[in-house]
């Protein structure tokens, strides 16, 4: 399966040597992590986590009220820049590499949470946000970051391209919420656990996947 988003590949200009510290998602392991370097760093990380959780639990969506604006699951450090980018998520020239940096390497999870809300899927299917988030994190983490192409950023790129397709008027008028959700999830998970090499390579190296699917 090939999407238009597949044409964009990772370039050296789109990679930073280091990223600003941010924790835009709920990660309950953070509170149990005792390996932080220094008390100040610990307080900052926990403060960010608790700040997000206060917003999360106060969400109108979680109280059964449909929000009038999109639900942005981002750390306040990146909220302005990432929110501006998400306002243009339906454009074909969306810069997924910049978005990945702004979300501290969590572009796939952030994008999907946003798109699920934009398309009304969270309300329609009465999805639990914590469960949804955990599932999306699992999908993202099953991509191999060392792959130069078939990685989570590529998955986010294809997912954004799928969103553009789903917005096409001639198609959008005939789509059900199930169609939209399946389309987004298929795009997000289409290369999960991809080893980064092609089928002939797996066959020649007698990889277990070649034997499994022969």
C-alpha positions in Angstrom: 0.0 0.0 0.0 1.5 3.3 -1.0 0.3 6.8 0.0 1.4 10.2 -1.3 3.1 10.8 2.0 5.5 8.0 1.2 7.3 10.3 -1.2 8.8 12.3 1.7 11.8 10.8 3.3 14.0 11.7 6.2 16.8 14.1 5.3 19.8 15.2 7.4 18.4 18.7 7.4 15.4 17.5 9.3 17.3 16.0 12.2 18.5 17.9 15.2 21.4 16.6 17.3 19.4 17.1 20.5 15.9 18.0 21.4 14.5 20.3 24.1 13.2 18.4 27.1 9.4 18.0 27.1 6.9 15.5 28.3 3.7 16.3 26.3 2.0 13.0 27.2 0.8 11.3 30.3 3.6 8.8 31.4 2.8 7.4 34.8 6.3 5.8 34.8 7.7 9.2 35.2 6.5 9.5 38.8 8.3 6.2 39.6 11.5 7.0 37.8 14.3 7.7 40.3 17.0 8.1 37.8 16.6 11.8 37.1 19.8 13.8 37.2 19.2 16.3 40.0 16.3 17.5 42.2 15.6 20.5 40.0 15.2 18.4 36.9 12.9 16.0 38.8 10.6 18.8 40.0 10.3 20.3 36.5 9.4 17.0 35.0 6.8 16.1 37.6 5.4 19.7 37.5 4.9 19.3 33.8 3.3 15.9 34.2 0.9 17.1 36.9 0.1 20.3 35.0 -1.0 18.2 32.0 -2.9 15.8 34.2 -4.9 18.7 35.8 -5.8 19.9 32.3 -6.6 16.3 31.3 -9.0 15.6 34.1 -10.6 19.0 33.8 -11.3 18.5 30.1 -14.9 19.1 29.1 -14.6 16.1 26.8 -14.0 13.8 29.8 -17.0 15.3 31.6 -19.2 14.2 28.7 -19.3 17.7 27.0 -18.2 17.9 23.3 -15.5 20.6 23.1 -16.1 23.5 20.6 -12.4 23.6 19.9 -9.8 20.9 19.2 -8.3 19.1 22.1 -4.6 19.8 22.1 -2.5 17.2 24.0 0.7 19.1 24.1 3.1 20.4 26.7 2.7 24.2 27.3 6.3 24.7 26.1 5.3 23.6 22.6 1.6 24.5 22.6 1.9 27.7 20.6 4.1 26.4 17.8 2.6 22.9 17.6 -1.0 24.3 17.7 -0.2 26.6 14.8 1.1 23.6 12.9 -2.0 21.5 13.7 -4.2 24.3 12.4 -2.6 23.5 9.0 -2.7 19.8 9.3 -4.9 19.5 6.2 -2.3 21.0 3.9 -0.2 18.8 1.7 3.0 20.7 2.5 2.7 20.0 6.3 6.2 19.7 7.7 6.1 16.5 9.6 9.8 16.7 10.6 9.4 20.1 12.3 6.2 18.8 14.0 8.1 15.8 15.3 10.7 18.1 16.8 8.0 20.3 18.4 6.4 17.2 20.0 9.7 15.8 21.2 9.6 12.8 18.9 5.9 12.0 19.6 4.5 13.2 16.3 2.4 10.1 15.6 0.7 10.0 19.0 0.1 13.8 19.0 -1.2 13.8 15.5 -3.6 10.9 16.0 -5.0 12.3 19.2 -5.7 15.6 17.3 -7.2 13.9 14.3 -9.4 11.7 16.3 -10.8 14.8 17.9 -11.1 16.8 14.7 -13.1 14.0 13.0 -15.3 13.6 16.1 -14.3 10.0 16.7 -13.7 10.4 20.4 -17.2 11.6 20.9 -18.9 9.3 18.4 -17.3 6.1 19.8 -17.2 7.4 23.4 -13.5 6.6 23.5 -11.6 6.7 26.8 -8.7 9.1 26.3 -6.3 7.3 28.6 -6.9 4.0 26.9 -6.7 5.6 23.5 -3.4 7.3 24.4 -1.9 4.1 25.7 -2.8 2.3 22.5 -1.3 5.0 20.3 1.9 5.0 22.3 2.1 1.2 21.8 1.8 1.7 18.1 4.4 4.4 18.0 6.9 2.4 20.1 6.5 -0.6 17.8 8.3 1.3 15.1 12.1 1.1 15.0 13.6 4.5 15.4 16.9 3.4 13.9 15.2 2.9 10.6 16.0 5.8 8.3 12.7 5.6 6.5 10.2 3.0 8.0 9.9 4.7 11.3 7.2 6.5 13.4 7.8 9.8 11.7 7.1 8.1 8.4 3.9 6.7 9.9 2.9 10.2 11.1 3.6 11.5 7.6 1.4 8.9 5.9 -1.3 9.5 8.6 -1.3 13.2 7.8 -1.6 12.4 4.1 -4.5 10.1 4.8 -6.2 13.0 6.6 -5.8 15.1 3.5 -7.4 12.3 1.4 -10.3 12.0 3.9 -11.0 15.7 3.6 -11.5 15.5 -0.2 -15.1 16.6 -0.8 -15.9 13.9 -3.3 -14.8 11.3 -0.7 -15.7 12.9 2.6 -19.4 13.0 1.9 -19.6 9.2 1.7 -17.4 8.3 4.7 -18.8 7.0 8.0 -17.0 7.5 11.3 -15.8 3.9 11.1 -14.3 4.5 7.7 -12.4 7.5 9.0 -11.1 5.7 12.1 -10.0 2.7 10.1 -8.3 4.8 7.5 -6.3 6.8 10.1 -5.4 3.6 12.1 -4.4 1.8 8.9 -2.1 4.7 7.9 -0.6 4.9 11.4 0.1 1.2 11.7 0.9 0.2 8.1 4.6 -0.3 8.8 4.6 -1.3 12.5 7.6 -3.4 13.4 9.1 -3.0 10.0 12.7 -4.3 10.1 13.9 -1.7 7.7 14.9 -4.1 4.9 13.0 -5.5 2.0 11.7 -9.1 1.4 14.6 -10.3 -0.8 17.1 -9.3 1.9 15.1 -11.3 4.5 15.0 -14.3 2.2 18.7 -14.3 1.5 19.6 -13.9 5.1 17.2 -16.6 6.1 15.3 -14.3 8.5 12.6 -15.9 10.5 10.0 -13.6 8.9 10.9 -15.0 5.5 10.2 -18.5 6.8 7.0 -17.4 8.6 5.4 -15.8 5.5 6.8 -17.9 2.7 
